[in-house]
Amino acid sequence: MVFRGTWAVGAGLLTPDQLRSSAWRRVRHDVYAHVDQERTHRLYARGTALVMPPGAAFGGRTAADLWGVRGLVGPDDPVEVLLPPGTRWSPAPGVRVRAADLSGDVVRQGPWLRWTDRVRTAVDLARSGAPDPDEVVVLLDRLVHAGMVDLGDVRRAVAALPRCRGSRQAREVVGWADGLAQSPQETRLRLVLQRAGLSSVAQHVVLHRGVFVARVDFAWPEHRLAVEYDGLWHRDPQQFVADRRRLNALLAAGWRVVFVTAADLHRPAGMLVRVHSALAS
């Protein structure tokens, strides 16, 4: 729960000295929360909702966080607010604002909380003008994989965009997204493979004599070749044992596996040679 300090004092619930005590955390100017509340981006968004102008709404990564996509923003990241055209507001630090037409694209929760709908959120992020468009593809894959939005709906909305800021980037990145990756690094690996002409089947289910063996990141079933991203979480002792059992099952089913690390993605030439060689053999 967040509340206006002036309201709490005026209602006689707290004295000014109590409000300034260590029991309460200042979230925004005149907005407070109990110190035991977890310090999250959503807490700061709820605090901002109490002071932002009527008709404003949360957008971008803040909206995605409110839709339940975790890990995109933290408590120290700016809360993203969209203002109807002509609205003026000079927020305190910690809030990023921009003007936007919000007609028909906003959902509401309670009297204060407003944010862009699922498709509008994804389209705005696709148009975001990031320095590296590949990172926008990573972001779209995360939104789709998290179940926040359907990729087909996003593609249709982007196709309907008029020429506007970010529309060209949006059309490019939705063409590269597929929503299947289970991690950002898998998206980055897929992009490297595709741009090298190595089109694969993502999240392929391997069966052996009709029995499930494994789901692999990328596969060329006709070659019985899999490419897997090997992340740090695989270093966990229990996960390591499970991975070895899984690898042995794939080998027993006649499959070969090329493992890719973060270092390979930074310098992919050697990894691409290994994949090409495996496909040729």
C-alpha positions as CSV (number, residue, x, y, z in Angstrom):
1,M,0.0,0.0,0.0
2,V,1.2,3.5,-0.9
3,F,-0.4,6.7,0.4
4,R,-0.1,10.5,0.3
5,G,1.6,11.9,3.3
6,T,-0.5,15.0,3.4
7,W,-3.6,12.8,3.4
8,A,-2.4,10.6,6.3
9,V,-1.5,13.7,8.4
10,G,-4.7,15.5,7.5
11,A,-6.8,12.5,8.5
12,G,-5.0,12.2,11.8
13,L,-3.6,8.8,11.0
14,L,0.1,9.9,11.4
15,T,1.9,12.9,12.8
16,P,4.5,14.7,10.7
17,D,7.2,13.3,13.0
18,Q,5.8,9.7,12.7
19,L,5.8,10.1,8.9
20,R,9.5,11.1,8.9
21,S,10.4,8.1,11.1
22,S,12.2,5.0,9.9
23,A,8.9,3.1,9.8
24,W,8.0,4.7,6.5
25,R,9.8,4.9,3.2
26,R,9.4,7.9,0.9
27,V,8.5,6.6,-2.5
28,R,7.8,9.9,-4.3
29,H,7.3,13.5,-3.1
30,D,4.5,13.3,-0.6
31,V,4.1,9.5,-1.3
32,Y,5.0,6.9,1.3
33,A,5.0,3.1,1.9
34,H,5.7,1.1,5.0
35,V,9.4,0.2,5.2
36,D,8.6,-3.5,5.3
37,Q,7.2,-3.4,1.8
38,E,9.5,-4.9,-0.8
39,R,11.3,-2.2,-2.8
40,T,10.2,-3.0,-6.3
41,H,9.6,-1.2,-9.6
42,R,5.9,-1.8,-9.1
43,L,6.0,-0.1,-5.7
44,Y,7.4,3.0,-7.3
45,A,4.9,2.8,-10.1
46,R,2.0,2.7,-7.6
47,G,3.5,5.7,-5.8
48,T,3.8,7.6,-9.1
49,A,0.2,6.8,-9.9
50,L,-0.9,8.9,-6.9
51,V,0.7,12.0,-8.3
52,M,0.7,11.8,-12.1
53,P,-1.9,13.9,-14.1
54,P,-5.4,12.6,-14.9
55,G,-5.4,10.8,-18.2
56,A,-1.7,9.7,-17.9
57,A,-0.8,6.0,-18.1
58,F,2.2,3.8,-17.6
59,G,3.9,2.5,-20.7
60,G,7.0,0.7,-21.9
61,R,8.8,-1.5,-19.5
62,T,6.8,-0.3,-16.6
63,A,3.6,-1.4,-18.3
64,A,5.2,-4.8,-19.1
65,D,6.1,-5.2,-15.4
66,L,2.5,-4.4,-14.5
67,W,1.5,-7.1,-16.9
68,G,3.6,-9.6,-14.9
69,V,6.8,-9.8,-17.0
70,R,9.5,-10.1,-14.3
71,G,13.1,-9.1,-14.6
72,L,12.8,-6.3,-17.1
73,V,13.0,-3.4,-14.6
74,G,14.2,-2.9,-11.1
75,P,13.4,-0.4,-8.4
76,D,16.1,2.0,-9.5
77,D,14.9,2.1,-13.2
78,P,12.8,5.1,-14.2
79,V,9.0,4.7,-14.1
80,E,7.8,5.3,-17.7
81,V,4.7,7.5,-17.9
82,L,2.8,8.5,-21.1
83,L,1.0,11.8,-21.1
84,P,-1.9,12.8,-23.3
85,P,-0.9,15.4,-25.9
86,G,-1.0,18.9,-24.4
87,T,-0.5,17.7,-20.8
88,R,2.3,19.3,-18.9
89,W,4.0,17.7,-15.9
90,S,7.4,18.0,-14.5
91,P,8.0,15.0,-12.3
92,A,10.7,14.4,-9.7
93,P,13.7,12.3,-10.7
94,G,12.9,8.6,-11.2
95,V,10.1,9.2,-13.7
96,R,10.5,9.4,-17.5
97,V,7.6,11.0,-19.4
98,R,6.7,11.4,-23.1
99,A,3.6,12.5,-24.9
100,A,1.5,9.8,-26.6
101,D,-2.0,9.3,-27.9
102,L,-3.6,6.9,-25.4
103,S,-7.1,6.6,-26.9
104,G,-8.4,3.0,-26.6
105,D,-5.1,1.4,-25.6
106,V,-5.3,1.8,-21.8
107,V,-6.5,-0.6,-19.0
108,R,-7.4,0.5,-15.5
109,Q,-7.1,-1.1,-12.1
110,G,-8.8,0.8,-9.3
111,P,-9.1,4.6,-9.2
112,W,-5.4,5.4,-9.8
113,L,-3.6,2.7,-11.8
114,R,-3.6,3.0,-15.6
115,W,-1.3,1.4,-18.1
116,T,-1.1,0.5,-21.8
117,D,-2.8,-2.7,-23.0
118,R,-0.8,-5.8,-23.9
119,V,-0.4,-5.2,-27.6
120,R,0.2,-1.4,-27.3
121,T,2.9,-2.1,-24.7
122,A,4.7,-4.5,-27.0
123,V,4.3,-2.2,-30.0
124,D,5.7,0.8,-28.1
125,L,8.7,-1.3,-26.9
126,A,9.3,-2.5,-30.5
127,R,9.3,1.2,-31.6
128,S,11.6,2.2,-28.7
129,G,14.6,3.3,-30.8
130,A,17.1,1.1,-28.9
131,P,20.7,1.5,-30.0
132,D,20.8,-2.3,-30.7
133,P,17.7,-3.6,-32.4
134,D,18.7,-7.1,-31.6
135,E,18.0,-6.3,-27.9
136,V,14.5,-5.3,-28.9
137,V,14.1,-8.7,-30.5
138,V,15.3,-10.2,-27.2
139,L,12.7,-8.2,-25.4
140,L,9.8,-9.1,-27.7
141,D,10.7,-12.8,-27.3
142,R,10.6,-12.4,-23.5
143,L,7.1,-10.8,-23.7
144,V,5.7,-13.5,-25.9
145,H,7.3,-16.4,-24.0
146,A,6.0,-14.9,-20.7
147,G,2.5,-15.1,-22.2
148,M,2.0,-11.4,-22.0
149,V,1.1,-11.0,-25.7
150,D,0.5,-13.0,-28.8
151,L,3.2,-12.4,-31.5
152,G,0.7,-12.5,-34.3
153,D,-1.3,-9.7,-32.7
154,V,1.8,-7.6,-32.3
155,R,2.8,-8.2,-36.0
156,R,-0.7,-7.2,-37.2
157,A,-0.6,-4.0,-35.0
158,V,2.9,-3.1,-36.3
159,A,1.8,-3.7,-39.9
160,A,-1.0,-1.3,-39.4
161,L,1.2,1.5,-38.1
162,P,1.5,4.6,-40.1
163,R,4.9,6.0,-40.8
164,C,5.9,7.4,-37.4
165,R,8.8,7.4,-35.0
166,G,10.2,3.9,-34.6
167,S,7.8,2.3,-37.1
168,R,10.6,1.1,-39.3
169,Q,12.5,-0.5,-36.5
170,A,9.3,-2.1,-35.2
171,R,8.6,-3.8,-38.6
172,E,12.2,-5.1,-38.6
173,V,12.3,-6.5,-35.1
174,V,8.9,-8.2,-35.2
175,G,10.1,-10.1,-38.3
176,W,13.0,-11.5,-36.3
177,A,11.1,-12.3,-33.1
178,D,9.6,-15.8,-32.6
179,G,8.7,-15.9,-28.9
180,L,10.1,-19.4,-28.4
181,A,13.4,-18.7,-26.6
182,Q,13.5,-19.6,-23.0
183,S,16.3,-17.1,-22.2
184,P,17.7,-13.9,-23.8
185,Q,20.9,-15.7,-24.8
186,E,18.8,-18.2,-26.8
187,T,17.4,-15.4,-28.8
188,R,20.8,-13.9,-29.5
189,L,22.1,-17.4,-30.5
190,R,19.1,-17.8,-32.9
191,L,19.8,-14.5,-34.5
192,V,23.5,-15.4,-35.1
193,L,22.5,-18.8,-36.6
194,Q,19.8,-17.3,-38.9
195,R,22.0,-14.5,-40.2
196,A,24.7,-17.1,-41.0
197,G,22.2,-19.0,-43.1
198,L,21.7,-21.7,-40.6
199,S,17.9,-22.0,-40.3
200,S,17.0,-24.5,-37.7
201,V,13.9,-25.8,-35.8
202,A,13.7,-24.0,-32.5
203,Q,12.6,-25.9,-29.3
204,H,12.5,-29.2,-31.2
205,V,11.2,-32.3,-29.3
206,V,13.5,-35.3,-29.8
207,L,11.8,-38.7,-29.8
208,H,13.5,-42.1,-29.9
209,R,11.3,-45.0,-30.8
210,G,8.3,-42.9,-29.9
211,V,9.6,-42.0,-26.5
212,F,10.4,-38.4,-25.4
213,V,14.2,-37.8,-25.1
214,A,14.6,-34.1,-24.8
215,R,13.6,-30.7,-26.0
216,V,16.6,-29.0,-27.6
217,D,17.2,-25.3,-28.3
218,F,17.9,-25.6,-32.0
219,A,17.8,-28.7,-34.2
220,W,18.4,-30.0,-37.7
221,P,16.4,-33.2,-37.4
222,E,17.5,-34.6,-40.8
223,H,21.1,-34.4,-39.5
224,R,20.2,-35.4,-36.0
225,L,22.2,-32.3,-34.9
226,A,21.3,-30.1,-31.9
227,V,22.8,-26.7,-30.9
228,E,22.3,-25.9,-27.2
229,Y,23.1,-22.7,-25.3
230,D,25.1,-23.6,-22.2
231,G,24.4,-20.9,-19.6
232,L,25.8,-20.4,-16.1
233,W,22.7,-22.0,-14.5
234,H,23.9,-25.3,-15.9
235,R,26.8,-25.1,-13.5
236,D,24.6,-26.0,-10.6
237,P,25.7,-29.5,-9.4
238,Q,22.2,-31.0,-9.6
239,Q,21.6,-29.4,-12.9
240,F,24.9,-30.7,-14.1
241,V,23.9,-34.3,-13.3
242,A,20.6,-33.9,-15.1
243,D,22.3,-32.3,-18.1
244,R,24.7,-35.2,-18.4
245,R,21.8,-37.7,-18.3
246,R,20.0,-35.8,-20.9
247,L,23.1,-35.6,-23.1
248,N,23.7,-39.3,-22.8
249,A,20.1,-39.9,-23.8
250,L,20.5,-37.7,-26.9
251,L,23.7,-39.5,-27.9
252,A,22.0,-42.9,-27.4
253,A,19.3,-41.7,-29.7
254,G,21.9,-41.0,-32.4
255,W,22.0,-37.2,-32.0
256,R,25.1,-35.0,-31.9
257,V,25.1,-31.8,-29.8
258,V,27.1,-28.6,-30.3
259,F,27.2,-26.5,-27.1
260,V,27.5,-22.7,-27.3
261,T,28.6,-20.4,-24.5
262,A,28.5,-16.7,-23.9
263,A,32.0,-16.4,-25.2
264,D,31.0,-18.0,-28.5
265,L,28.3,-15.3,-28.9
266,H,30.8,-12.5,-28.5
267,R,33.0,-14.1,-31.1
268,P,30.7,-16.4,-33.1
269,A,33.0,-17.3,-36.1
270,G,34.4,-20.4,-34.4
271,M,31.0,-21.6,-33.3
272,L,29.6,-21.2,-36.8
273,V,32.5,-23.2,-38.2
274,R,31.7,-26.0,-35.8
275,V,28.0,-26.0,-36.7
276,H,28.7,-26.0,-40.5
277,S,31.3,-28.8,-40.1
278,A,28.8,-30.9,-38.1
279,L,26.1,-30.4,-40.7
280,A,28.6,-31.4,-43.5
281,S,29.7,-34.6,-41.7
